[in-house]
Amino acid sequence: MIKNVLKVLAGIGLLAIVIGVVAWNTHGGQDWLLKHAATAAMNRPSPLNQYDGLKVFLCGTSSPLPAPGRAQACVAVLAGEALYLVDAGAGSAQVAALRRFPFERLEAVFLTHFHSDHIAALPDFNLNSWVAGRPRPLVVIGPEGVSEIVDGLNDAYQLDRTYRVAHHGEELLPPNLGVMEARLMGAGKVWDFGDLTVTSFEVDHDPVRPAVGYRFDYRGRSVVISGDATVTPGLIDAATGADLLLQDSLSLPIIKSLEKAAAGSRLEKVLFDIQGYHAHTSDLPALVVNSGVRQLALYHLVPAPQNALFDKIFSRDLPEGTIITEDGMLFELPAGSDEIAVIDPLLKSRIRRAFGERFHQHPDTRTRTAGAKISRQGESRCLIPRQKSGPGTRKAEAGLRKSTGRSRDPLMSTSFPSENIRSSCIRSRPPTG
């Protein structure tokens, strides 16, 4: 009986192989496969559909230093149905498009400052959202100088808009909707619509002035995006009590090493100059301690780690549980909850390259293997624990107690949530000692 079953299964398997080979090597078979592949590609759901809470999508995580596989600085924030962008660095619109970004729902772009790696993709986001059916002109909000940037880009792309309207028609592409609208932000609250409030705060990116960061508050959840910023009291105040802080970060040991290796070249001075106007990774434990932010995630990585050695050096002294972001990473903060979940499209490579043995399964899933179970999309969804104290954080906390007499926010010291999540999860190892 068993032999007969095995023979049947073998026959079915052989038939499937033959059908696959024929389909792959004939025009008819290729056309059939193409039809189904195209349907799947065009109907793939967006990770940024309507959501009761905040979603934060990393459409660019690198700095101007070359970083294969990464676009420059760009963060998308979904609040309910509305979609917003903070900065738009080169390549970020392509990252967004590949992840089925709902361009038609893009309401506004908030600019932190006007370095090219923060504005280069503005025309791409404007074009893509116009073609997708955005119902209003794209609003671009920023500090003094935003009108010059927007007016210049509108002028530069005037002929492009003319060609596209002539080709596709005004019904599809109303000409007035292809022109971006600049809006000079004031101090403090810069957007207030429904349950969403966006506030700006000054940051130190000297000699770049003005430079700002933004805080999004929506239905009890909060996200702070630093832009390019050193750690200052203003940044600490803005991040106080926030659920998630996306922070600009520079690894001084790596940059100093690159500076020495570039001795005698023009790049040597560039690498020296940039050390003074980004947050050093060694400064971040004190930032977490003083602000009480629940989860620290690093973006605008200077330089973005490209191998295991750089990962280890970049991670030195960081608070336990700090996330070094990747393009395409998504954070979910549901309303009415203190949960923070992360969806990482590059989990396999991150485990292999960045974390290795430092990750393990949550005790609630200890029956599973020690690695990670990857979903069919190659992604993993994981609840993020509250920020833990690593070596650097404990040093900063001790200094804080000594100087101020106060301890770290209690929100930062709770253990992993005990509940299972709805899909497989990798969690950072709790601190020891």
C-alpha positions as CSV (number, residue, x, y, z in Angstrom):
1,M,0.0,0.0,0.0
2,I,2.7,2.5,1.0
3,K,4.7,1.6,-2.1
4,N,1.7,2.3,-4.3
5,V,1.2,5.7,-2.6
6,L,4.9,6.6,-3.1
7,K,4.7,5.6,-6.7
8,V,1.6,7.9,-7.2
9,L,3.3,10.8,-5.4
10,A,6.5,10.3,-7.5
11,G,4.4,10.3,-10.7
12,I,2.7,13.5,-9.7
13,G,6.0,15.1,-8.9
14,L,7.5,14.0,-12.2
15,L,4.5,15.3,-14.1
16,A,4.7,18.7,-12.3
17,I,8.4,19.0,-13.3
18,V,7.6,18.2,-16.9
19,I,4.8,20.7,-17.0
20,G,7.1,23.3,-15.4
21,V,9.9,22.7,-17.9
22,V,7.4,22.9,-20.9
23,A,5.9,26.1,-19.5
24,W,9.3,27.7,-19.0
25,N,10.6,26.9,-22.4
26,T,7.6,27.5,-24.7
27,H,6.1,30.8,-25.7
28,G,2.6,29.7,-24.7
29,G,3.9,28.6,-21.3
30,Q,5.8,31.8,-20.8
31,D,2.8,33.9,-21.7
32,W,0.7,31.9,-19.2
33,L,3.3,32.4,-16.5
34,L,3.6,36.1,-17.4
35,K,-0.2,36.6,-17.1
36,H,-0.2,35.3,-13.6
37,A,2.9,37.1,-12.5
38,A,1.6,40.4,-13.8
39,T,-1.7,39.9,-12.1
40,A,0.1,39.1,-8.8
41,A,2.4,42.1,-9.2
42,M,-0.4,44.6,-9.9
43,N,-2.7,43.4,-7.2
44,R,-0.1,43.1,-4.4
45,P,-1.5,44.9,-1.4
46,S,0.2,48.0,0.0
47,P,1.6,47.9,3.5
48,L,0.3,51.5,3.9
49,N,-3.4,50.9,3.6
50,Q,-5.8,52.6,6.0
51,Y,-4.8,51.9,9.6
52,D,-6.2,52.7,13.0
53,G,-3.0,54.1,14.4
54,L,0.4,55.2,13.0
55,K,2.5,53.4,10.4
56,V,6.1,54.5,9.8
57,F,7.7,53.3,6.5
58,L,11.4,53.8,5.8
59,C,11.8,54.7,2.1
60,G,15.4,55.8,2.5
61,T,17.9,55.2,5.3
62,S,21.3,56.3,4.0
63,S,23.3,59.5,4.0
64,P,25.3,60.9,1.0
65,L,28.0,58.4,1.6
66,P,27.6,55.5,-1.0
67,A,25.4,52.7,0.4
68,P,24.5,49.9,-2.1
69,G,20.9,48.8,-1.7
70,R,19.8,51.9,0.2
71,A,18.1,55.2,-0.9
72,Q,18.8,58.5,0.8
73,A,16.8,59.9,3.7
74,C,13.0,59.5,3.5
75,V,10.3,58.5,6.1
76,A,6.6,58.0,5.3
77,V,4.0,58.3,8.1
78,L,0.5,57.0,7.7
79,A,-2.0,58.4,10.2
80,G,-5.4,56.7,9.6
81,E,-6.1,57.3,5.9
82,A,-3.7,60.2,5.3
83,L,-0.1,59.8,4.2
84,Y,2.8,62.1,4.8
85,L,6.4,62.2,3.9
86,V,9.4,63.6,5.8
87,D,12.2,64.4,3.3
88,A,12.7,62.7,-0.1
89,G,16.3,61.7,-0.8
90,A,17.5,60.2,-4.0
91,G,16.1,56.8,-4.8
92,S,13.4,56.9,-2.2
93,A,10.5,57.2,-4.6
94,Q,11.7,53.9,-6.3
95,V,11.8,52.2,-2.9
96,A,8.3,53.4,-2.2
97,A,7.0,52.3,-5.6
98,L,8.4,48.8,-5.3
99,R,6.6,48.5,-1.9
100,R,3.2,49.5,-3.5
101,F,3.3,53.0,-1.9
102,P,-0.3,54.5,-2.2
103,F,1.0,57.7,-3.9
104,E,-2.6,59.0,-4.5
105,R,-3.0,59.5,-0.7
106,L,0.1,61.6,-0.3
107,E,-1.1,64.8,1.5
108,A,2.1,66.7,2.2
109,V,5.9,66.5,2.4
110,F,7.7,67.9,5.4
111,L,11.3,69.0,4.8
112,T,13.8,69.1,7.6
113,H,16.4,71.1,5.6
114,F,17.6,71.5,2.1
115,H,20.6,69.3,1.6
116,S,20.3,67.5,-1.7
117,D,20.1,64.1,0.0
118,H,16.8,65.2,1.5
119,I,15.1,66.8,-1.5
120,A,16.4,65.1,-4.6
121,A,13.3,62.8,-5.1
122,L,10.7,65.5,-4.6
123,P,9.9,65.6,-8.3
124,D,9.5,61.8,-8.4
125,F,7.0,61.8,-5.6
126,N,5.2,64.7,-7.1
127,L,5.0,63.0,-10.5
128,N,4.0,59.5,-9.1
129,S,1.3,60.9,-6.9
130,W,0.0,63.1,-9.7
131,V,-0.3,60.1,-12.1
132,A,-1.8,58.0,-9.3
133,G,-4.7,60.5,-9.0
134,R,-3.8,62.7,-6.1
135,P,-6.8,65.1,-5.9
136,R,-4.9,68.2,-4.7
137,P,-1.6,69.9,-5.4
138,L,1.2,68.4,-3.4
139,V,2.0,70.6,-0.4
140,V,5.6,70.9,0.6
141,I,6.2,72.3,4.1
142,G,9.5,73.5,5.4
143,P,11.5,76.2,7.1
144,E,12.7,79.5,5.5
145,G,13.9,78.7,1.9
146,V,11.2,76.2,1.1
147,S,9.6,78.5,-1.5
148,E,12.9,78.8,-3.4
149,I,13.3,75.0,-3.5
150,V,9.7,74.3,-4.6
151,D,9.6,77.2,-7.2
152,G,12.9,76.1,-8.6
153,L,11.8,72.4,-9.0
154,N,8.5,73.5,-10.5
155,D,10.3,75.6,-13.1
156,A,12.8,72.8,-13.8
157,Y,10.1,70.3,-14.5
158,Q,7.7,72.6,-16.5
159,L,8.5,71.0,-19.8
160,D,8.2,67.5,-18.3
161,R,4.7,68.3,-17.1
162,T,3.8,69.8,-20.5
163,Y,4.9,66.6,-22.4
164,R,3.0,64.3,-20.0
165,V,-0.2,66.3,-20.3
166,A,0.0,66.4,-24.1
167,H,0.6,62.6,-24.1
168,H,-2.0,61.4,-21.6
169,G,-4.5,64.3,-21.6
170,E,-5.8,66.8,-19.1
171,E,-8.5,64.4,-17.8
172,L,-5.9,62.0,-16.5
173,L,-3.3,64.7,-15.6
174,P,-4.9,68.0,-14.7
175,P,-2.1,70.5,-15.2
176,N,-2.7,72.4,-12.0
177,L,-2.2,69.3,-9.9
178,G,1.3,68.7,-11.2
179,V,2.6,72.0,-9.7
180,M,3.8,71.7,-6.1
181,E,2.7,74.2,-3.5
182,A,5.2,75.6,-1.0
183,R,4.1,76.4,2.5
184,L,6.4,78.1,5.0
185,M,6.1,76.5,8.4
186,G,5.8,78.5,11.6
187,A,7.2,77.6,15.0
188,G,5.7,74.7,16.9
189,K,2.5,73.2,15.4
190,V,2.7,73.0,11.6
191,W,-0.2,70.6,10.8
192,D,-3.4,70.0,12.7
193,F,-6.0,67.9,11.0
194,G,-8.4,65.6,12.7
195,D,-6.6,63.5,15.3
196,L,-3.2,64.2,13.8
197,T,-0.9,67.0,15.1
198,V,2.6,67.6,13.6
199,T,4.9,69.9,15.5
200,S,8.4,71.1,14.4
201,F,11.4,71.7,16.6
202,E,14.8,73.3,15.8
203,V,17.8,71.0,15.6
204,D,21.5,71.6,15.5
205,H,22.9,70.8,12.1
206,D,25.3,73.8,12.0
207,P,26.2,75.4,9.7
208,V,22.9,74.4,8.1
209,R,20.3,76.9,9.2
210,P,17.4,76.5,9.5
211,A,17.1,72.8,10.2
212,V,14.2,71.1,12.0
213,G,12.8,67.8,13.1
214,Y,9.1,66.8,13.4
215,R,6.9,65.0,15.9
216,F,3.7,63.2,14.8
217,D,1.0,62.7,17.5
218,Y,-2.0,60.6,16.5
219,R,-4.6,59.0,18.8
220,G,-2.2,58.5,21.7
221,R,0.7,57.4,19.6
222,S,3.8,59.4,18.8
223,V,6.7,59.3,16.4
224,V,9.7,61.7,16.3
225,I,11.9,62.1,13.2
226,S,15.1,64.0,14.0
227,G,16.3,64.9,10.5
228,D,20.0,65.6,10.6
229,A,20.6,66.5,14.2
230,T,23.1,66.3,17.0
231,V,21.8,65.5,20.5
232,T,20.6,68.8,22.1
233,P,18.1,69.7,24.9
234,G,15.6,70.7,22.1
235,L,15.8,67.2,20.6
236,I,15.5,65.6,24.0
237,D,12.4,67.7,24.8
238,A,10.8,66.8,21.5
239,A,11.4,63.1,22.0
240,T,10.2,63.0,25.6
241,G,7.7,60.2,26.1
242,A,7.6,59.4,22.4
243,D,6.8,55.8,21.3
244,L,9.4,55.8,18.5
245,L,12.3,58.0,17.7
246,L,14.0,57.9,14.2
247,Q,17.4,59.4,14.8
248,D,20.2,60.5,12.5
249,S,23.4,58.7,13.6
250,L,27.1,58.7,12.8
251,S,29.7,56.1,13.8
252,L,32.7,58.1,14.8
253,P,35.1,55.1,14.9
254,I,34.2,54.2,11.3
255,I,34.3,57.7,10.0
256,K,37.6,58.5,11.6
257,S,39.1,55.3,10.2
258,L,37.8,56.2,6.7
259,E,39.2,59.7,7.2
260,K,42.7,58.3,7.9
261,A,42.5,56.0,5.0
262,A,41.6,59.0,2.7
263,A,44.7,61.0,3.9
264,G,45.9,63.4,1.2
265,S,42.7,63.4,-0.8
266,R,39.8,65.9,-0.9
267,L,37.6,63.3,0.7
268,E,39.7,63.5,3.9
269,K,38.4,67.0,4.7
270,V,34.8,66.0,3.9
271,L,35.0,63.1,6.3
272,F,36.5,65.3,8.9
273,D,33.9,68.0,8.5
274,I,30.8,65.8,8.8
275,Q,31.8,64.6,12.2
276,G,30.6,67.7,13.9
277,Y,27.0,67.9,12.7
278,H,25.5,64.5,13.2
279,A,24.6,62.6,16.3
280,H,27.4,60.1,17.3
281,T,26.2,56.7,18.2
282,S,28.0,57.1,21.6
283,D,25.7,60.1,22.3
284,L,22.5,58.0,22.0
285,P,22.3,56.2,25.3
286,A,22.1,59.5,27.1
287,L,19.4,60.6,24.6
288,V,17.3,57.5,25.5
289,V,17.8,58.0,29.2
290,N,16.9,61.7,29.3
291,S,13.9,61.5,26.9
292,G,12.4,58.2,28.0
293,V,11.6,57.3,24.4
294,R,10.2,53.8,24.2
295,Q,12.0,52.7,21.0
296,L,15.1,54.1,19.3
297,A,15.6,53.4,15.6
298,L,18.5,54.7,13.6
299,Y,18.3,56.1,10.1
300,H,20.4,58.5,7.9
301,L,23.2,56.2,8.7
302,V,26.7,57.7,8.4
303,P,27.9,55.4,7.0
304,A,25.3,52.7,6.5
305,P,26.8,49.4,7.6
306,Q,27.6,47.1,4.7
307,N,29.1,44.1,6.5
308,A,29.3,42.3,9.8
309,L,32.3,44.2,11.1
310,F,30.8,47.6,10.4
311,D,27.5,46.4,12.0
312,K,29.4,45.5,15.2
313,I,31.3,48.7,15.3
314,F,28.2,50.8,14.5
315,S,26.3,49.0,17.3
316,R,28.9,49.7,20.0
317,D,27.4,51.2,23.2
318,L,23.9,51.5,21.7
319,P,21.0,51.0,24.0
320,E,19.8,47.4,24.0
321,G,17.1,46.9,21.4
322,T,18.1,49.8,19.2
323,I,17.1,49.1,15.6
324,I,19.4,50.0,12.7
325,T,16.8,50.4,10.0
326,E,16.8,49.1,6.5
327,D,15.0,50.5,3.4
328,G,11.5,49.0,3.3
329,M,11.2,48.5,7.1
330,L,7.8,49.3,8.5
331,F,6.8,50.1,12.1
332,E,3.2,49.7,13.2
333,L,1.8,51.6,16.3
334,P,-1.9,50.7,16.8
335,A,-4.2,53.3,18.5
336,G,-5.3,52.5,22.0
337,S,-2.2,50.3,22.6
338,D,1.4,50.5,23.7
339,E,2.4,47.9,21.1
340,I,5.1,48.6,18.5
341,A,5.5,46.0,15.7
342,V,8.2,45.9,13.0
343,I,8.0,44.3,9.6
344,D,11.4,43.8,8.2
345,P,11.6,42.8,4.5
346,L,15.3,42.1,4.8
347,L,15.1,39.9,7.9
348,K,17.2,37.1,6.5
349,S,20.1,39.3,5.6
350,R,19.8,41.3,8.8
351,I,20.0,38.1,10.9
352,R,23.0,36.9,8.9
353,R,24.8,40.2,8.6
354,A,23.9,42.4,11.5
355,F,22.8,40.4,14.5
356,G,23.6,36.7,14.2
357,E,23.7,35.0,17.5
358,R,22.3,38.1,19.4
359,F,18.8,37.2,18.3
360,H,16.7,34.3,19.6
361,Q,13.1,33.3,19.7
362,H,10.8,34.7,22.4
363,P,10.3,32.2,25.2
364,D,6.6,32.0,24.2
365,T,7.8,30.4,20.9
366,R,10.6,28.3,22.3
367,T,9.3,25.2,20.6
368,R,10.5,26.7,17.4
369,T,14.0,26.6,16.1
370,A,16.5,29.2,17.3
371,G,16.5,31.2,14.1
372,A,13.5,32.8,12.5
373,K,10.6,31.5,10.5
374,I,10.3,33.7,7.5
375,S,6.8,34.3,6.0
376,R,6.1,33.7,2.4
377,Q,6.8,37.4,1.7
378,G,10.3,37.0,3.2
379,E,9.2,39.3,6.0
380,S,8.9,39.0,9.8
381,R,6.5,40.8,12.1
382,C,7.7,41.3,15.6
383,L,6.6,43.1,18.7
384,I,9.4,45.4,19.9
385,P,10.2,45.3,23.6
386,R,10.5,48.6,25.4
387,Q,14.0,50.0,25.2
388,K,16.5,48.2,27.3
389,S,19.7,49.4,28.8
390,G,22.9,48.1,27.2
391,P,26.3,49.0,28.4
392,G,26.2,52.5,27.0
393,T,22.8,53.2,28.5
394,R,23.8,52.0,31.9
395,K,26.8,54.4,31.9
396,A,24.6,57.3,30.8
397,E,22.0,56.4,33.4
398,A,24.6,56.3,36.2
399,G,25.8,59.7,35.1
400,L,22.3,61.1,35.0
401,R,21.6,59.9,38.5
402,K,24.8,61.4,39.7
403,S,24.2,64.8,38.1
404,T,20.4,65.1,38.6
405,G,19.4,62.6,41.2
406,R,16.7,61.1,39.0
407,S,16.6,57.8,37.3
408,R,15.5,56.5,34.0
409,D,11.8,56.6,32.9
410,P,10.1,53.4,34.2
411,L,8.6,52.9,30.7
412,M,12.1,51.8,29.6
413,S,12.5,48.9,32.0
414,T,9.5,46.6,31.4
415,S,10.1,43.1,30.1
416,F,9.0,41.6,26.8
417,P,5.3,41.4,26.3
418,S,4.1,37.9,27.1
419,E,1.4,37.6,24.4
420,N,2.2,35.7,21.2
421,I,2.0,37.7,18.0
422,R,0.1,36.7,15.0
423,S,3.1,35.7,12.9
424,S,6.7,34.5,13.5
425,C,8.9,36.9,15.4
426,I,12.6,37.5,16.2
427,R,13.3,39.4,19.4
428,S,16.4,40.9,20.7
429,R,18.0,39.1,23.7
430,P,17.2,40.6,27.1
431,P,20.2,42.2,28.8
432,T,22.2,40.0,31.1
433,G,23.9,40.8,34.3
